[in-house]
Amino acid sequence: MLHGAFGVVLNSPAKNALISEMKDTISIPIVVTICHDQEDIEARIAAGATILNVSAGKDTASLVRKIRKDHPFIPIIATGGNSPESIIETIDSGANAITYTPPSAAEIFGEIMEKYRTENL
């Protein structure tokens, strides 16, 4: 029974033993976060990762490209950054889905204040 869940996300510190245990216990996709190129991708997949979530900062697109080369069929979600260029680069690298990085509260507030200052001169 799903109980409303359609997948579970395990962040990078999760051990492969935990992934294996979850794979044996649940029947929904297990999304495993990959943060750097030193991660043993093959071991994560063998443990039961069914989707990879790549979140490697400025190196995300190159890491997606590397994973896609070795694993052409595994679904990949990736952080795309907050610019159209970085999002397109990440998609072109082989990501199946993108997580958008929104502007911070400080950036939004700064834009609002700048607009307020210039409109009320």
Rosetta blueprint (number, residue, H / E / L):
1 M L
2 L L
3 H L
4 G L
5 A L
6 F L
7 G L
8 V E
9 V E
10 L E
11 N L
12 S L
13 P L
14 A L
15 K L
16 N H
17 A H
18 L H
19 I H
20 S H
21 E H
22 M H
23 K H
24 D H
25 T H
26 I L
27 S L
28 I L
29 P L
30 I E
31 V E
32 V E
33 T E
34 I E
35 C L
36 H L
37 D L
38 Q L
39 E L
40 D L
41 I H
42 E H
43 A H
44 R H
45 I H
46 A H
47 A H
48 G L
49 A L
50 T L
51 I E
52 L E
53 N E
54 V E
55 S L
56 A L
57 G H
58 K H
59 D H
60 T H
61 A H
62 S H
63 L H
64 V H
65 R H
66 K H
67 I H
68 R H
69 K H
70 D H
71 H L
72 P L
73 F L
74 I L
75 P L
76 I E
77 I E
78 A E
79 T E
80 G E
81 G E
82 N L
83 S L
84 P H
85 E H
86 S H
87 I H
88 I H
89 E H
90 T H
91 I H
92 D H
93 S L
94 G L
95 A L
96 N L
97 A E
98 I E
99 T E
100 Y E
101 T L
102 P L
103 P L
104 S L
105 A H
106 A H
107 E H
108 I H
109 F H
110 G H
111 E H
112 I H
113 M H
114 E H
115 K H
116 Y H
117 R H
118 T H
119 E H
120 N L
121 L L
